[in-house]
């Protein structure tokens, strides 16, 4: 318990003032006693002193929004992955653009609700609204824990509307993937097209996120994901700073991805695995800002539409991206391995993410597989049943008792 001493100060004004020296900043903190009577002011000083000593008093926060932005950037973001840093800063910028906070204490429940409304009015998808709210909640919880934000606002997270899709895109099929490969030269000139075809195949067979694929290397480097073909099974060594889960990990490769990498000549196994080239044949910087849009441009040339939504009275189409290749990887392997194994392959921190997005989503395909395994004994149940009279008229006696094969009736 810290020692506080609150005294009554006469400043020659209508009311007396209460004052104490803040041990954190070494400066006096004052507030009006709201009375001119000395004894009443002394009683108020005693109450305030008790609140301070017991930690029940919350001093009004006057930190400006710009000061908090700088404070958070310096003290919180350096501990996070670079990709996470960019997304959190983007959320702060979007919140400032829509809600115009002057002080940190302006982040109230009402402002957060207004933020959600403004995003929707701008045409943002529910997934985008949810992402910004989650990130703003993390930031404000940090500020609250630091004692900078006395009251933590309530965050009403969006719930998925009945019938709405979980994914912002979808897993593409093999035919669509082959179409994308064929259209690489239409986006990237021949001098560079081979490097991009190799890259697309790598995404298809590995399930790596875009940022992870750009960090994939043949040799050790800070923040790099290292290919290891020396053991009994090919592996990927992923350091904490190179992936979303922020933990060191050893990941087994799929046989297809291992075969793709093993086909690379020994002399080329240096530096980055995916050495993407620009149209003029020069090395392209391994940045999401350059690589992601190029993959999406290939998806657009190939006509692979993965999502459509209405915005401002117009239909907006989303074409296949690098992440849709990852989705396709997850879907293919969801039918080959257990959910826990798939979680490890996708590097999800929570198995609920794996179950929600990749396990049990395609009921029609599951039904087809079940009926095929059973021999489809009932045929197509989508057709209305034939009446008994119709069956007799057609001479097709389907009422006969089934007998073991080869024994006759």
C-alpha positions in Angstrom: 0.0 0.0 0.0 1.4 3.3 -1.0 1.5 6.2 1.4 -0.7 9.1 0.3 -1.3 12.4 2.2 -4.1 14.6 1.0 -4.2 18.1 2.2 -6.7 21.0 1.9 -5.5 24.0 -0.1 -7.0 27.5 -0.2 -6.4 29.0 -3.6 -8.5 32.1 -2.9 -11.3 30.8 -5.1 -15.0 29.9 -4.5 -14.1 26.4 -3.3 -11.2 24.8 -1.4 -9.0 22.3 -3.2 -7.6 18.9 -2.3 -4.0 18.1 -3.2 -1.6 15.1 -3.0 1.8 14.4 -4.5 1.6 11.5 -7.0 4.4 9.1 -6.3 4.5 7.9 -9.9 5.2 11.2 -11.5 6.4 13.2 -8.5 3.9 16.0 -9.2 0.9 17.4 -7.3 -2.6 16.2 -8.3 -5.5 18.5 -7.4 -9.2 18.5 -7.5 -11.9 20.8 -6.2 -13.4 20.0 -2.7 -16.7 21.5 -4.0 -17.1 23.3 -0.6 -15.8 26.4 1.1 -16.1 24.9 4.6 -12.7 23.8 6.1 -14.1 20.9 8.1 -16.2 19.5 5.2 -13.2 19.8 2.9 -11.0 17.9 5.5 -13.6 15.1 5.6 -13.5 14.9 1.8 -9.7 14.8 1.9 -9.8 11.9 4.3 -12.2 10.0 2.0 -9.9 10.6 -1.0 -6.8 9.6 0.9 -8.5 6.3 1.9 -9.4 5.6 -1.8 -5.8 6.4 -2.9 -4.3 4.1 -0.3 -6.7 1.2 -1.0 -6.3 1.6 -4.8 -10.0 2.3 -5.4 -9.5 5.7 -7.0 -9.0 6.0 -10.7 -7.4 9.3 -11.8 -9.0 10.7 -15.0 -6.8 9.9 -18.0 -5.8 12.8 -20.0 -3.4 11.0 -22.4 -4.0 12.2 -26.0 -4.7 9.7 -28.7 -1.5 10.7 -30.6 0.6 10.2 -27.4 -0.9 6.8 -26.8 -0.3 5.8 -30.4 3.4 6.6 -30.0 3.5 5.0 -26.6 2.0 1.7 -27.9 4.2 1.7 -30.9 7.4 2.0 -28.8 6.4 -0.2 -25.8 4.1 -3.0 -27.2 4.7 -3.5 -30.9 8.4 -4.5 -30.8 7.5 -7.7 -29.0 5.1 -8.8 -31.8 5.7 -10.3 -35.2 6.2 -7.8 -38.0 3.0 -8.9 -39.8 1.0 -8.6 -36.5 2.5 -5.1 -36.0 1.3 -4.0 -39.4 -2.3 -5.3 -38.8 -2.5 -3.6 -35.3 -1.3 -0.3 -36.6 -3.8 -0.5 -39.5 -6.6 -1.1 -37.0 -5.5 2.0 -34.9 -5.4 4.1 -38.1 -8.8 2.9 -39.3 -10.3 3.6 -35.9 -8.9 7.1 -35.8 -10.2 7.8 -39.3 -13.7 6.8 -38.4 -14.1 7.9 -34.8 -11.6 10.9 -34.5 -10.5 10.3 -30.9 -8.8 13.2 -29.2 -7.9 11.3 -26.0 -7.3 7.7 -25.2 -10.3 7.9 -22.8 -12.5 8.6 -25.9 -12.4 4.9 -26.6 -15.7 4.1 -25.0 -18.3 1.4 -25.6 -20.4 3.9 -27.6 -17.3 4.8 -29.8 -16.6 1.1 -30.4 -20.2 0.6 -31.5 -20.0 3.6 -33.8 -16.7 2.1 -35.2 -18.5 -1.2 -36.1 -21.4 0.8 -37.8 -19.0 3.0 -39.8 -17.1 -0.1 -41.1 -20.4 -1.7 -42.3 -21.6 1.5 -43.9 -18.3 1.6 -45.8 -19.1 -1.9 -47.1 -16.6 -3.9 -45.0 -17.3 -7.6 -44.7 -18.3 -9.0 -41.3 -15.0 -10.8 -41.2 -13.2 -7.4 -41.6 -15.4 -5.9 -38.9 -14.6 -8.8 -36.6 -10.9 -8.6 -37.3 -10.7 -4.9 -36.5 -12.7 -5.3 -33.3 -10.6 -8.2 -32.1 -7.4 -6.3 -32.6 -8.7 -3.1 -31.1 -9.9 -5.1 -28.0 -6.4 -6.6 -27.6 -4.8 -3.1 -27.8 -7.3 -1.6 -25.3 -6.9 -4.5 -22.9 -3.1 -3.7 -23.0 -3.8 0.0 -22.3 -6.1 -1.0 -19.4 -3.5 -3.3 -18.0 -0.9 -0.5 -18.1 -3.3 1.8 -16.2 -3.7 4.1 -19.1 -7.4 3.4 -19.8 -9.4 3.4 -16.5 -12.6 1.8 -18.0 -12.3 -1.0 -20.6 -15.1 -0.6 -23.2 -17.4 -3.5 -24.1 -16.8 -5.1 -27.5 -19.9 -6.7 -29.1 -18.3 -9.1 -31.6 -20.3 -9.7 -34.8 -22.0 -13.0 -35.0 -22.2 -14.9 -38.2 -25.5 -14.4 -40.0 -27.4 -17.6 -40.7 -26.4 -18.9 -44.1 -23.3 -16.6 -44.3 -20.1 -18.2 -45.5 -17.3 -18.8 -43.0 -14.5 -18.1 -45.5 -13.9 -14.8 -47.4 -12.8 -17.0 -50.3 -13.1 -20.7 -50.9 -10.8 -23.7 -51.7 -10.2 -23.9 -55.4 -10.4 -27.2 -57.2 -7.6 -28.9 -59.2 -9.0 -27.8 -62.6 -9.0 -24.2 -61.4 -5.5 -24.5 -60.2 -4.3 -25.9 -63.6 -6.1 -23.0 -65.2 -4.1 -20.6 -63.1 -0.9 -22.3 -64.1 -1.8 -21.9 -67.8 -2.5 -18.2 -67.3 0.8 -17.3 -65.6 2.4 -16.1 -68.8 -0.5 -13.7 -69.4 0.5 -11.9 -66.2 4.2 -12.5 -65.8 6.3 -12.5 -69.0 8.1 -15.6 -70.1 11.4 -14.6 -68.6 9.8 -14.9 -65.1 6.9 -17.2 -65.6 8.8 -20.4 -64.6 9.6 -19.0 -61.2 5.9 -18.1 -60.6 4.7 -21.5 -61.8 7.1 -23.1 -59.3 5.8 -20.8 -56.6 2.1 -21.6 -57.3 2.9 -25.3 -57.2 4.7 -24.7 -53.9 1.7 -23.0 -52.3 -0.6 -25.8 -53.6 1.4 -28.6 -52.1 2.6 -26.9 -48.9 -0.4 -25.0 -47.5 2.0 -22.3 -46.4 0.6 -18.8 -45.7 1.8 -16.1 -48.1 4.3 -14.6 -45.5 5.6 -18.0 -44.6 6.2 -18.9 -48.2 8.3 -15.8 -48.7 10.3 -16.6 -45.6 11.1 -20.2 -46.8 14.8 -20.8 -47.3 17.3 -23.5 -48.0 19.7 -22.2 -45.3 19.5 -20.5 -41.9 18.7 -16.8 -41.7 17.0 -14.6 -39.1 13.2 -15.1 -39.3 13.6 -17.7 -42.1 11.7 -21.0 -42.4 14.3 -23.6 -43.1 13.9 -26.6 -45.4 15.5 -29.8 -43.9 15.7 -32.8 -46.3 18.4 -34.6 -44.3 16.3 -36.6 -41.9 14.2 -39.7 -42.3 11.3 -37.4 -43.2 11.6 -34.0 -44.8 10.8 -31.2 -42.3 10.4 -27.4 -42.1 11.9 -25.7 -39.1 9.8 -22.6 -38.3 11.0 -20.1 -35.7 8.5 -18.2 -33.6 9.1 -14.8 -35.4 8.3 -16.3 -38.8 4.7 -17.5 -38.2 1.3 -16.4 -36.9 1.3 -18.7 -33.8 4.5 -17.0 -32.5 6.1 -20.3 -31.4 9.1 -22.4 -32.5 7.8 -25.4 -34.5 9.0 -28.4 -36.5 6.6 -29.1 -39.3 6.5 -32.3 -41.5 6.2 -31.8 -45.2 3.7 -33.5 -47.4 5.2 -36.0 -49.9 4.2 -33.9 -52.8 5.9 -30.8 -51.5 9.0 -32.8 -50.6 9.1 -34.2 -54.1 8.8 -30.7 -55.6 11.7 -29.4 -53.5 13.8 -32.5 -54.0 13.6 -32.0 -57.8 15.5 -28.7 -57.4 19.2 -29.0 -58.4 21.7 -28.9 -55.6 23.3 -25.8 -57.1 20.1 -23.9 -56.7 19.6 -24.8 -53.0 20.8 -21.4 -51.7 18.9 -18.5 -50.1 15.2 -18.3 -50.6 13.3 -21.3 -52.0 11.0 -19.2 -54.1 13.2 -16.9 -56.1 10.5 -14.9 -57.8 11.4 -12.8 -60.8 10.0 -9.5 -62.2 9.0 -9.2 -65.8 12.5 -8.1 -66.8 14.0 -11.2 -65.2 15.5 -9.4 -62.2 14.9 -10.8 -58.6 11.6 -9.5 -57.1 11.7 -8.4 -53.4 10.0 -10.9 -51.2 7.2 -8.7 -50.0 3.5 -9.4 -49.6 2.7 -6.1 -51.2 4.2 -7.3 -54.5 3.7 -11.0 -54.5 0.1 -11.2 -53.2 -1.5 -8.9 -55.9 0.4 -10.8 -58.6 -1.1 -14.2 -57.5 -4.6 -12.5 -57.4 -4.0 -11.1 -60.9 -3.2 -14.6 -62.2 -6.4 -15.8 -60.5 -8.4 -13.1 -62.3 -6.8 -13.9 -65.7 -7.8 -17.5 -65.2 -11.4 -16.4 -64.3 -11.3 -18.2 -60.9 -13.9 -16.4 -58.8 -13.9 -17.4 -55.2 -16.4 -14.9 -53.7 -19.1 -12.4 -54.7 -20.8 -9.7 -52.7 -22.8 -6.6 -53.2 -21.2 -3.2 -52.5 -22.9 0.0 -53.3 -25.4 -1.7 -55.6 -22.6 -3.4 -57.6 -21.4 -7.0 -57.6 -17.8 -7.2 -56.4 -15.9 -10.3 -57.3 -12.9 -11.7 -55.5 -10.5 -13.8 -57.5 -8.3 -16.7 -56.3 -5.5 -15.5 -54.1 -2.5 -17.2 -52.4 -4.7 -17.9 -49.4 -7.3 -19.7 -51.5 -4.5 -22.2 -52.5 -3.9 -22.7 -48.8 -7.6 -23.3 -48.3 -7.5 -25.9 -51.1 -4.6 -27.6 -49.3 -6.6 -27.8 -46.1 -9.7 -29.1 -47.8 -7.8 -31.9 -49.7 -6.0 -33.1 -46.6 -9.1 -32.9 -44.3 -10.3 -36.1 -46.0 -7.0 -37.9 -45.6 -5.9 -37.2 -42.0 -7.4 -36.7 -38.6 -8.5 -33.2 -37.4 -5.6 -33.1 -34.9 -3.1 -33.9 -37.7 -4.7 -31.4 -40.0 -4.4 -28.7 -37.2 -0.7 -29.4 -37.1 -0.4 -29.2 -40.9 -2.3 -25.9 -41.0 -0.5 -24.6 -37.9 -3.7 -23.5 -36.2 -3.3 -22.5 -32.5 -6.8 -23.8 -31.8 -8.4 -27.0 -33.2 -11.7 -25.2 -33.2 -10.4 -23.2 -36.1 -9.6 -26.4 -38.0 -13.0 -27.9 -37.3 -14.8 -24.7 -38.2 -13.1 -24.1 -41.6 -12.0 -27.4 -42.9 -13.7 -30.4 -41.2 -17.3 -31.3 -42.1 -18.0 -28.3 -44.3 -18.8 -30.2 -47.5 -21.9 -32.2 -46.6 -22.8 -33.0 -50.2 -19.3 -34.5 -50.8 -19.5 -36.5 -47.6 -22.9 -37.8 -48.6 -21.6 -38.8 -52.0 -18.7 -40.7 -50.4 -21.0 -42.5 -48.0 -23.4 -43.6 -50.7 -20.6 -44.6 -53.0 -19.1 -46.8 -50.2 -22.5 -48.3 -49.6 -22.9 -49.1 -53.3 -25.6 -46.5 -53.9 -28.2 -49.2 -53.3 -31.2 -46.8 -53.3 -30.2 -45.0 -56.4 -31.2 -41.3 -56.8 -33.5 -40.4 -54.0 -34.1 -36.9 -55.4 -36.6 -38.4 -57.9 -40.2 -38.8 -56.7 -41.1 -42.4 -55.9 -43.0 -44.2 -58.7 -46.6 -45.3 -57.9 -47.4 -49.0 -57.7 -49.7 -48.8 -60.7 -47.0 -47.1 -62.8 -44.5 -49.8 -61.8 -46.9 -52.6 -62.8 -47.7 -50.8 -66.1 -44.1 -50.6 -67.0 -43.6 -54.3 -66.2 -40.8 -53.4 -63.8 -41.5 -55.5 -60.8 -39.4 -53.9 -58.1 -41.4 -55.5 -55.3 -39.5 -58.8 -55.5 -37.7 -60.0 -52.4 -33.9 -59.3 -52.6 -31.8 -62.5 -52.5 -28.1 -63.1 -52.3 -26.3 -62.6 -55.6 -26.3 -65.5 -58.0 -29.1 -67.4 -56.2 -32.0 -66.2 -58.4 -35.6 -65.6 -57.1 
